[in-house]
């Protein structure tokens, strides 16, 4: 399980709209990674819209923000178009990044157990180390809390 001050696990993933994003290309920047279960579900939509609405404030504070789920790039593209999202969405279809960050977990809903993404956010400092982790995120107020934490780095 990752802890603050650990080196953030490296990744290279495809993103909505084409191209790839690699953590190594973001060295020297503050990075916010928010992991969410699935495109176009109520909580995930609210969270993605919230990060999109605050994307300029994150950029002004020197942070790049990325959403990550197991959805395909094609699903991300539809999600972005449907809701006018501006936050880049990365596709981790094989769950490798989710596993590296410890967010691929067993969930229990109504007595049925299944594997899924635990809504979590990671704040990575300019040196590539994890500065803060939010697990089991509740969407209301979360984006603002992350933005305030970014401003302290």
N, C-alpha and C positions, 0 to 999 in steps of 0.2 A: 504494500500500500504506500503510495507516494505521500510525502510530508513536505511542508514548507521548508525551503532551503535545499531540497533535492534538485538535481539537474533535471530539467524537463525532458522526457523521452523524445527523441528525434522522430520526425514523420515527414512524408511526402505524400500528399493526397490530391486527387482530382477535385476541381471545384465547379460550381455552377457556372454556366457560360463558357466553359472550356478552360484549358490550362491546368496547372498544378500549383500547389502551395507547399513549400518546404520550410520547416522551422529554421533550418540553417540560413535561408534567405532573409530571415527576419532578425538576425543577430543585431544587437544594438538597439532594438525597439522593445517597448513593452507590448506584450501579447496577451489578449484575453481569448480563451477557448471556452465556449459554452457547448456542452454536450446535451443533446435533447433526444427523446425517444423516437419521434416520428414526425415527418412533414404533415402539415394540415390537420393536426389534432388541436383541440382548443388551447391547452397550455403551451404547446410548442409554437403555435401561431402567435399567441400574445407575447411570448418571450422574444421571438424573432422580430416581431414588429417593434417591440420595445428597444432592442439593440439597434434596429435600423433607424428609429427615430432619434436615437442618441449617438449615432455613428460619428457625426461631425464633432460632438463634444469629446468623444473618445480620441479622435484624431487630433483635436486641439490639445489634448492632454498627453499626446505622444504615443497613443496605443493603437494597435491594429486588433480588430475583433473578427473572430471566425466562429461560425456555428458548425457543429459536427453531428451527424447522425449516420445510420447505416443505409439510409435511402440512396438510391442511384442518382447520378448527376441529372438524368432526365427528370426524375421526380423533383429534385431540387429546382430545376429550371421552371417546372410548372408551378411549384410553390412560390417561387420568387415572382413570377408573372402574375399569379392570382392575387397576391397581397402587396405587390409593389415593394418588395424587400430590397434593401440596399446592402445589407450585411452579407459578406461572402459566406457561402455554405460549402463545406467539404464533405466528400462522400467516403465513408469508411465501410464499404460493403462487406469486407471479410472480418470486421471487428478487431483488427490487429491494433489499431490506435486506441480503441475503447478498452481493450485488455491492458495495453501498456499503461494507460492512465487509471486503471482500476474502476472503470465505470460500467463495465459489462458484468452485470450481477444477476443473481437469481431473484426474481420477483414473485410475489405471492398475491394474486388478485382473486378474491372470492373463492379461496381455497385451491385455485389452480396455480401451479408453479410453472414459471417459464423464465427464460433468459431474456434480458433486455437492458437498455441503457438507463442508468440512474441519472436523473437530471443533475448535472454538476457543472461548476465553472472553475477554471484554473486561471490564475493571474501569474504571468511569467515576466520576470524582470529583464532588464537590458543585458544581463550576463547569462540569460538562459536558465535561470534558477526559478523554481516555483516560489512565489512570494506569498500567495494565499490560495486556499481551496475552499470552495463552498460545495457541500454535498447535500443531497436530498433537497434541492432548491425548491422553494415556493416562489412562484413567479411574481406576485405583487410586490413592488418595491425593490426587486432584486437588481435590475439594471442600474438603478440609481445608486444602490449600495456598492456595486462593482465600480462604477464611475468614480465614486468618492475614494475608493481604495486605490484606483489608478493614480489619482491626483497626489497621493502620498509618496509615490515612487520617484 
